Amino acid sequence: MKSDQPPPEPVDPVRYVSEEQVRARALAEVLRDQAERAEATLEAEERRDQRARVDPPPPPPVAAEAQSLRLNVFLQSQAIEAYRLERGRLPFVLQEAGPPFRGMEYRRFDSRSYEVEGRSDRVILRYHSDQPSMEFVGAAAALLATGDGETTGNAP
């Protein structure tokens, strides 16, 4: 049985090897170029990130954090007092008096007394309703001064 197709051409080993080597070199060069481009892109992104990176401000001194928390606890207690004046009773949960400040906890002891505890990262303060609010606020009361030099008082 004879076939109409001519026999396959013999492979020239020198030509075959060199074509294979050329292809391998070309592939290696493409891969090296891609790796260099990827590395250059990463370096550019890192430089851009370093320029864009802003160091966070240092935390406030503990005294300033305590003063800020003291004001928040005071304001939270004033929201509770306003609720008591409006409804004639203390709220059962803090959310009844409006949205609470972050870090606040409320404990109702009876129909007239409660405690508000404020927590920040480094400070914990407790205000009990038996304590005069301006005494609790202390030096931070200067921040509560009205236009005529008077400060706000404790709600009944």
Residue frames as qw, qx, qy, qz and C-alpha x, y, z in Angstrom:
[[0.000, 0.887, 0.462, 0.000, 0.00, 0.00, 0.00],
 [0.431, 0.134, 0.034, 0.891, 1.41, 3.21, -1.12],
 [0.061, -0.784, -0.430, 0.444, 0.37, 6.54, 0.16],
 [0.417, 0.769, 0.250, 0.416, 0.01, 9.67, -1.94],
 [0.275, -0.956, 0.100, -0.001, 1.74, 11.76, 0.68],
 [0.556, 0.594, -0.485, 0.323, 5.42, 12.35, 0.42],
 [0.737, -0.284, -0.476, 0.386, 7.53, 11.04, 3.24],
 [0.317, -0.936, -0.095, 0.120, 8.18, 13.53, 6.07],
 [0.421, 0.776, -0.330, 0.333, 11.19, 15.71, 5.58],
 [0.755, -0.162, -0.432, 0.465, 14.10, 14.69, 7.69],
 [0.323, -0.943, -0.081, 0.015, 14.70, 17.02, 10.61],
 [0.524, 0.567, -0.338, 0.538, 17.92, 18.91, 10.43],
 [0.662, -0.510, -0.434, 0.336, 19.22, 18.51, 14.02],
 [0.390, -0.070, -0.108, 0.912, 21.31, 21.70, 13.88],
 [0.166, -0.360, -0.289, -0.872, 18.41, 23.82, 12.60],
 [0.596, -0.551, -0.541, -0.220, 15.95, 22.22, 15.06],
 [0.615, -0.394, -0.394, 0.558, 18.19, 22.82, 18.05],
 [0.234, 0.015, -0.021, 0.972, 18.92, 26.41, 17.13],
 [0.326, -0.466, -0.399, -0.719, 15.21, 27.21, 16.59],
 [0.665, -0.543, -0.511, 0.047, 14.47, 25.67, 19.98],
 [0.535, -0.257, -0.258, 0.762, 17.23, 27.70, 21.59],
 [0.033, 0.249, 0.178, 0.951, 16.03, 30.89, 19.90],
 [0.497, -0.559, -0.466, -0.472, 12.52, 30.28, 21.17],
 [0.682, -0.477, -0.445, 0.331, 13.80, 29.54, 24.67],
 [0.388, -0.077, -0.112, 0.912, 15.93, 32.71, 24.67],
 [0.165, -0.388, -0.308, -0.853, 13.01, 34.79, 23.40],
 [0.612, -0.578, -0.499, -0.206, 10.71, 33.32, 26.05],
 [0.629, -0.359, -0.354, 0.591, 13.31, 33.95, 28.77],
 [0.215, 0.108, 0.037, 0.970, 13.70, 37.53, 27.59],
 [0.368, -0.508, -0.400, -0.668, 9.93, 38.13, 27.63],
 [0.688, -0.543, -0.474, 0.078, 9.64, 36.63, 31.12],
 [0.530, -0.196, -0.228, 0.793, 12.57, 38.72, 32.39],
 [0.002, 0.294, 0.185, 0.938, 11.02, 41.88, 30.89],
 [0.526, -0.574, -0.454, -0.434, 7.67, 41.11, 32.54],
 [0.690, -0.454, -0.417, 0.379, 9.37, 40.51, 35.91],
 [0.368, -0.020, -0.087, 0.925, 11.29, 43.81, 35.62],
 [0.209, -0.427, -0.305, -0.825, 8.10, 45.68, 34.76],
 [0.641, -0.576, -0.486, -0.148, 6.22, 44.11, 37.67],
 [0.626, -0.330, -0.322, 0.629, 9.05, 45.00, 40.05],
 [0.174, 0.156, 0.065, 0.970, 9.17, 48.59, 38.73],
 [0.402, -0.538, -0.416, -0.613, 5.39, 48.88, 39.21],
 [0.692, -0.532, -0.457, 0.171, 5.65, 47.61, 42.80],
 [0.500, -0.159, -0.185, 0.831, 8.46, 50.05, 43.58],
 [0.043, -0.334, -0.219, -0.916, 6.46, 52.95, 42.11],
 [0.558, -0.588, -0.467, -0.353, 3.41, 51.94, 44.20],
 [0.678, -0.421, -0.391, 0.459, 5.55, 51.74, 47.35],
 [0.307, 0.030, -0.044, 0.950, 7.01, 55.21, 46.69],
 [0.276, -0.453, -0.340, -0.776, 3.50, 56.59, 46.08],
 [0.663, -0.559, -0.495, -0.059, 2.21, 54.91, 49.26],
 [0.586, -0.271, -0.311, 0.697, 5.10, 56.35, 51.28],
 [0.082, 0.187, 0.083, 0.975, 4.39, 59.84, 49.98],
 [0.457, -0.463, -0.403, -0.644, 0.66, 59.46, 50.64],
 [0.646, -0.389, -0.618, 0.224, 1.10, 57.90, 54.07],
 [0.139, -0.690, 0.183, -0.687, 0.40, 60.34, 56.87],
 [0.338, -0.017, -0.810, 0.479, 1.40, 59.44, 60.37],
 [0.387, -0.724, -0.531, -0.208, -1.55, 59.58, 62.73],
 [0.096, -0.749, 0.265, -0.599, -1.40, 62.34, 65.30],
 [0.267, 0.118, -0.833, 0.470, -0.09, 61.33, 68.70],
 [0.389, -0.613, -0.686, -0.055, -2.76, 60.49, 71.26],
 [0.170, -0.804, 0.056, -0.568, -3.81, 63.39, 73.44],
 [0.086, 0.324, -0.744, 0.579, -2.34, 63.54, 76.93],
 [0.290, -0.348, -0.884, 0.117, -4.29, 61.48, 79.44],
 [0.015, -0.409, -0.443, 0.798, -5.44, 64.66, 81.19],
 [0.312, 0.232, -0.285, -0.876, -6.96, 66.02, 77.97],
 [0.393, -0.116, -0.850, -0.331, -8.59, 62.65, 77.26],
 [0.208, -0.377, -0.790, 0.436, -10.02, 62.63, 80.80],
 [0.127, 0.360, 0.184, -0.906, -11.35, 66.18, 80.43],
 [0.387, 0.102, -0.548, -0.734, -13.03, 65.32, 77.13],
 [0.390, -0.227, -0.891, -0.056, -14.53, 62.16, 78.64],
 [0.086, -0.340, -0.610, 0.710, -15.66, 64.14, 81.69],
 [0.301, 0.258, -0.085, -0.914, -17.60, 66.51, 79.41],
 [0.453, -0.013, -0.744, -0.491, -19.15, 63.59, 77.53],
 [0.292, -0.299, -0.864, 0.281, -20.28, 61.97, 80.78],
 [0.069, 0.341, 0.353, -0.869, -21.68, 65.33, 81.91],
 [0.390, 0.177, -0.358, -0.830, -23.59, 65.79, 78.64],
 [0.419, -0.137, -0.873, -0.208, -24.90, 62.23, 78.87],
 [0.163, -0.354, -0.746, 0.539, -26.14, 62.91, 82.39],
 [0.208, 0.301, 0.080, -0.927, -27.83, 66.09, 81.18],
 [0.443, 0.010, -0.652, -0.616, -29.67, 64.07, 78.50],
 [0.361, -0.276, -0.878, 0.149, -30.86, 61.72, 81.27],
 [0.038, -0.366, -0.483, 0.795, -31.97, 64.67, 83.41],
 [0.320, 0.176, -0.264, -0.893, -33.83, 66.20, 80.46],
 [0.444, -0.144, -0.823, -0.325, -35.59, 62.87, 79.94],
 [0.249, -0.341, -0.778, 0.466, -36.52, 62.78, 83.64],
 [0.118, 0.315, 0.200, -0.920, -37.97, 66.33, 83.44],
 [0.403, 0.118, -0.481, -0.770, -39.94, 65.55, 80.30],
 [0.603, -0.120, -0.733, -0.290, -41.28, 62.11, 81.30],
 [0.606, -0.582, 0.180, -0.511, -41.29, 62.29, 85.08],
 [0.930, -0.282, 0.235, 0.028, -39.08, 59.22, 85.42],
 [0.229, -0.620, 0.658, 0.360, -35.57, 58.01, 84.69],
 [0.702, 0.386, -0.467, -0.374, -35.01, 56.06, 81.49],
 [0.935, -0.231, 0.257, -0.076, -34.76, 52.30, 81.92],
 [0.805, 0.078, 0.273, 0.520, -32.04, 52.12, 79.26],
 [0.282, -0.485, 0.138, 0.816, -29.70, 54.86, 78.09],
 [0.168, 0.182, 0.653, 0.716, -31.05, 54.85, 74.53],
 [0.048, -0.758, -0.651, 0.011, -34.41, 56.13, 75.81],
 [0.202, -0.822, -0.095, 0.525, -32.72, 59.49, 76.52],
 [0.442, 0.844, -0.207, -0.225, -31.39, 59.72, 72.96],
 [0.851, 0.379, -0.295, 0.214, -28.37, 58.36, 71.15],
 [0.694, -0.676, 0.075, 0.234, -25.67, 57.66, 73.73],
 [0.138, 0.846, -0.509, -0.080, -22.11, 58.88, 73.42],
 [0.814, 0.265, -0.511, 0.082, -19.59, 56.19, 72.54],
 [0.441, 0.221, -0.689, 0.532, -18.18, 54.41, 75.58],
 [0.366, -0.320, 0.322, -0.812, -21.07, 55.25, 77.93],
 [0.388, -0.251, -0.887, 0.009, -22.80, 52.83, 80.27],
 [0.395, -0.409, 0.069, -0.819, -25.87, 53.64, 82.35],
 [0.337, -0.203, -0.889, 0.233, -27.06, 52.00, 85.56],
 [0.434, -0.516, -0.118, -0.729, -30.41, 52.91, 87.03],
 [0.154, 0.108, -0.848, 0.496, -30.49, 52.15, 90.76],
 [0.086, 0.520, 0.761, -0.379, -33.99, 53.28, 91.67],
 [0.260, 0.807, 0.508, 0.153, -36.56, 55.85, 90.55],
 [0.053, -0.996, 0.006, 0.077, -34.25, 58.81, 91.43],
 [0.323, -0.747, 0.519, 0.259, -30.63, 57.69, 91.24],
 [0.894, 0.436, 0.050, 0.087, -28.38, 56.43, 88.48],
 [0.484, -0.601, 0.423, 0.476, -24.79, 56.23, 87.44],
 [0.694, 0.714, -0.080, -0.043, -23.12, 56.99, 84.11],
 [0.676, -0.444, 0.428, 0.402, -19.78, 55.39, 83.41],
 [0.538, 0.812, -0.169, -0.152, -17.66, 56.71, 80.57],
 [0.793, -0.277, 0.418, 0.347, -14.77, 54.76, 79.10],
 [0.454, 0.813, -0.315, -0.183, -12.08, 55.82, 76.67],
 [0.800, 0.352, -0.458, 0.164, -8.92, 53.99, 75.71],
 [0.483, 0.223, -0.583, 0.614, -7.09, 55.05, 78.87],
 [0.151, -0.157, 0.417, -0.882, -9.64, 56.59, 81.21],
 [0.337, -0.481, -0.794, -0.155, -12.74, 55.39, 83.12],
 [0.095, -0.150, 0.312, -0.933, -14.95, 57.95, 84.87],
 [0.222, -0.494, -0.840, -0.029, -18.14, 57.43, 86.91],
 [0.187, -0.243, 0.099, -0.947, -20.75, 60.03, 87.67],
 [0.144, -0.416, -0.875, 0.201, -23.41, 59.30, 90.26],
 [0.081, -0.678, -0.440, -0.583, -26.59, 61.38, 90.16],
 [0.519, -0.762, -0.327, 0.206, -26.23, 62.30, 93.86],
 [0.538, -0.281, 0.083, 0.791, -23.07, 64.26, 93.00],
 [0.224, 0.838, 0.097, -0.488, -23.45, 67.88, 91.85],
 [0.800, 0.495, 0.241, 0.239, -22.74, 67.83, 88.13],
 [0.253, 0.914, -0.207, 0.239, -20.55, 70.95, 88.17],
 [0.539, -0.660, 0.523, -0.034, -18.44, 69.38, 90.91],
 [0.868, 0.086, 0.461, 0.164, -18.01, 66.36, 88.66],
 [0.607, 0.753, 0.089, 0.240, -17.09, 68.48, 85.65],
 [0.657, -0.504, 0.036, 0.560, -14.48, 70.37, 87.67],
 [0.230, -0.505, 0.295, 0.777, -11.94, 72.34, 85.62],
 [0.204, 0.238, 0.753, 0.578, -13.75, 71.39, 82.41],
 [0.063, 0.758, 0.585, -0.279, -16.62, 73.64, 83.57],
 [0.078, -0.595, 0.172, 0.781, -14.83, 76.60, 81.98],
 [0.058, -0.005, 0.769, 0.637, -15.67, 75.04, 78.62],
 [0.048, -0.564, -0.819, -0.094, -19.36, 75.14, 79.57],
 [0.084, -0.442, -0.263, 0.854, -19.47, 78.85, 80.35],
 [0.332, 0.762, 0.549, 0.092, -22.32, 80.78, 78.75],
 [0.374, 0.626, 0.130, 0.672, -21.88, 84.18, 77.10],
 [0.281, -0.848, 0.011, -0.449, -22.61, 86.06, 80.36],
 [0.107, 0.554, -0.702, 0.435, -19.92, 84.20, 82.32],
 [0.703, -0.241, 0.466, -0.480, -22.34, 81.83, 84.10],
 [0.104, 0.207, -0.953, -0.197, -22.15, 78.09, 83.78],
 [0.660, -0.220, -0.499, -0.517, -24.91, 75.62, 83.32],
 [0.418, -0.406, 0.601, -0.547, -26.25, 74.07, 86.51],
 [0.046, 0.007, 0.998, -0.049, -27.35, 70.65, 87.65],
 [0.477, -0.269, -0.475, -0.688, -30.83, 69.74, 86.50],
 [0.547, -0.340, 0.442, -0.625, -33.30, 69.00, 89.32]]
